[in-house]
């Protein structure tokens, strides 16, 4: 039980920071490009409470941590927050600006991973060691943020990567591609259950790890 509580304590802070920064970034960039919907809904904030989804942010990650502990494997984590409301029709150039709004979330996670990397560098230079609580939290923070970045860059609607691809495609292809959105989460779950998802997002993970190593 003590080991489980320690694991939850190590994971909790990075998870909260990761989802909060990700969602707030979407809303902030949407406001920059003309859509105040997220701001009016109180979602452009670093306060994690408005972003928390009871199931996706708490129950699912906690259940996965418990399962990995019971099975004796490494801690695994998967979850989600409440999506930030964005009215793409209120953006000044909806199709073009969608790219920047969508990209803001993964970019925020990459920035957070870099901040955790700098934290690790500080911890080691201060002589605290790899067994210190702060080092373990920072190491988990890097992993969580890189996974969230890579997952959200996967080009499947309604993920951020799907929005980015939609924005980049010619109009006719974009609207045809948009018809897949109702099936996106089903496809994502199938890829997750079969293990294919981790293979497909590995190029994004590799890029993120390369960038993070520059700051270690």
N, C-alpha and C positions, 0 to 999 in steps of 0.2 A: 504493500500500500504506500509506503514511504517513497519507494522508487517511482510509482505511478504519479504521486503528487509532485515530485520533483520534475518529472517529464512534462506534466501539464504546465507547471510554472515556467519551464524553459520555453515551451511553445507558445504560451498565451500572449506574451508581449509582442513577439514578431508577427503573429497572426493578426492581432488587432491593428498594429501599425500598418501592415501590408494592405489590408482591405480598406482601411480608412483613407490612406494616402491615395490608393488606386481610385476609389469612388469619388473622392473630393476633387481629384485632378480632372476627371471627366466633366464634372459640373463647372469647375473653374474655367476650363478651356471653352466649354459651350457658351458660358457667359461672355467670354472675350469675343466670340464670333456671333453674338447677337441673341442667344437663347438664355433667358434668365430663369427658366423653369426650375432647374435644380436649386438655384439660389433662393427662389421664392418658397421652395419646399424645405428649406433649411438643410440641404445636403452638401453645400459647399462649406464644409467644416471639418476640422481635425478631431472633433469630438466623435468617438467611435459609436456612440449609442444610436444615432439616427441611421447608421449604415448596417447595423447588426441584423441579420436574419436569424431568428431563433433556431431554425432547422439547419440552414447551410453554414452558419458561422459558429454555432455551438454544438448542436447534437451530432451532426455528421462528422466533423473533425474529432470530437471527443470519442465517438463510437469507433472511429478508425484507429485512434491511439489505443483505446482499450483492447480492440481486436488484435492489433500488432503486438501488444504486451502479452496477451493470452497465448498467442501463437509463437511467441518467442522471436519474432522477426524484428527488423529495424522499424522505428516509428514511421508510419506513412500518414500523409495528410492530404485531404481533398475537401474543398468546401467552397462557399460563395457568400457574397453579401447581397443586400437589397440593391437591385440595379438603380443607378441614378437616373431620374427621369430627364430625358432629353427630347425636346420637340424639334426634330431635324428640319421641319418646315419653317421654323422661326430663325434658323441660321441664315446669314446673309447670302451665302451661296451653298445651299443645302448639300448637294452631292460632293462638292469639293471640300467644304468645311467639315463634313462628316469624317474625313480622314484624320484631321487633327484632333477632333474630339475623341475618336476611337483610339488613336495612338497615345493619347495622354495617359491612359491607365497603365499600359505596359511600360511606358517611359518612366512613370512614377515608381513602379516596382523596380526597374533597373537602377534608378537613382537611390532607392532605399537599400538595395543590395550593396551598392557602392558605399553608402554611409555605414552599413554594418561591417564592410570590409575595412574601412578606415578605423572603425571601433576595434576590430581585431588587432590591427597594427598597433593601436594605442595600448591595448591590453598587454601585448607581448613586449612592447618597448618599456612598459611600466613594470615588467617583471611579474605580472600576476599569474601567468602560466595558462596552459591549455585546459587545465582542470577547473579553472575558476568559473563561477556562474556566468559572469559577463561574457567570457569567451564562448561558452556553450550557447548562450542566447544569441550572440552575434553570428555564430556559425549556422544556427538554425534560421536566423533571419535572412542570411544570404540564400540558403536553399529554398525557403518558402517564397521569397520574392522572385527568384529566378524561375521557379516552377509556375508561379502566377503570370509572370511576364510571358514565358514560352507558351503556356496554355492559351492565354488570351490572344497571342499573335497567330494562333492556328487559324487558317483562312476558312472558317466555317461560321456562318450566321447561326445564332445571334452573337457569337464571340466578337471581340474587338477586331481580330484579324479578318473576320468576315466583312465587317463594316469597312475596313481599310481596302480590301479587295473590291468590294462593291463601288467604293469611291473611285478606284483606279480604272475599272473596266469601262469600255464604251457604253453609252446609255442603253442600247438594246440588250447587250450581253448582261449588263448590270441588273436590269429588271428581270431577265430570265433567271439569273443566278439568285435574285431575291426570293423567287418562288420556293426555294429550298428551305427558307428560314423556319417554317412550321415543323420541319423534320430534323432541325439542327440538333436539338438536345437529345433526341433518340439516337441519332448517329453518334453523338459524343459519348453517350453512355455505353453503346455497343463497343466503340473503340477503346473505352476505358476498361470494360470488363474483359475484353480479349487481349489487353496489354499492348495493342497496336498504337494507342495514343502516345505512349512514352517514346516509342520509336520515331513517330512522326514529328514530335516536338523537339527531339534531340538536337537538330541543327540550331534551333533558337537557344536551347540550353547551352550548347557549346559556345555560341557567340557571347552569351551573357557571362559564362565562366571566364572567357578570355578577357573581357572588359574588366571584370571584378579583380582578376589577378594583377592588373595594372596598378591597383591601389593597395595591394597586400604587401 
